[in-house]
Amino acid sequence: MTPEKKVKNKVVKILKELGAYYFYPVQTGYGRAGIPDIVGCYRSHFFGIECKAGKNKATSLQLVELEKIRDAEGIAIIINEENVNETARLIKGE
C-alpha cells in the first residue's frame, strides 16, 4: 500500500465515523483535471480533500480546484500524515 493510500484510508475511516457522504471521483479523459481525491458532504457542507504523503505537494491544477471550492463556500483541504488527525475538525469547520 502506498503512503498516499494510507492517508486516504485514514481519512475515509474518519469520514465514516462522522457519517459523511463521500466518494472518490474517477478520473477519465472526460473530466476536469485537478479534482480532489475525495469529495463529499457533511451536515450540508460540501468538501473536497486532496490527500498527499511525504513531501508531495498539491499541483497547480489541484490548488485551483480547491480554491474554486472555497470560493463557493465549500471546505477544501489538503490532508497528509502530519494533519490527518485534524480531518474531523476541519470537515466540521472548527
N, C-alpha and C positions, 0 to 999 in steps of 0.2 A: 504494500500500500504506500502510495506517495505521501510525502509530508503534507501537501495541499489537501489530499483526500482525508487525512487525519483531521485537519482543521474543519473541513466540510462536515465530517461525521459528528464532530463535537457541536458544531452549530446546529445541525439537524436534531441532535438529541435535545438541545435547549429549546428549539422551536417546538418540538413535540411536547415537551414538558409544559410549555406556555399554552399549548393548544392553538398555535398559529397555523394559518393556511399558508402553504409554501409549495414551490416546485422549482425544478431545475429547467430553465429554458434550453431547449435543444437547438444547438447552433447548426443551421443548414445554410446552403448558399442563398436562401431566400430571406433570411432575417437580417437584422441590423447587427453590425459589429460592435463589440464593447458592452453588450448587455451583461448585467451582473450574474454571478454564478447561481445565486438563489434569489428568487423574488417571491413576494407573498403579501399577506395582510394580517395584521394583528390589532384587534379592537378598533376597527375601521381605519387603520393607518396602513398605507402601502409602504412596503420596504423593499430595498434592493441591497443584497450583501455580496460583496466581492471578497472571496477567500484567497489569501496568499500564505505562503510558507517561506521560512528562511528570510533571505534578503530580497526576495522578489517584491517588486513594486507594481502598482496598477499602471496599465498603459495609458497613453494619452486618450485613446478612444474610451477606455473604461472610466477615466476621470470625467470625461464629457458626459457620459450617460449617467453617472452618479450625480453630477451637478444638475442635469435635467430633472432627475427625481427630486432633488432638494428644491429646485425652482417651483415644482408642482406641489410643494409642501409634504413630500414623502420623506421617509427615513432612508438615507443612503450611507452605508458604512463599509469600511474595509476591515476585515477581521483576519488576524494572524494568530500565531501561537501565543504572542505576548498579551493580546487583549481578548482572546476567545472567551474567557470567563466573564467578560463585561457584556456579552451578547444580549442577555436578557434585559439588563439595564438600558442598553442602547435602543433596543427594539421598543421598550416601554416609553422611550423618550425622556428618561430621567437624567 
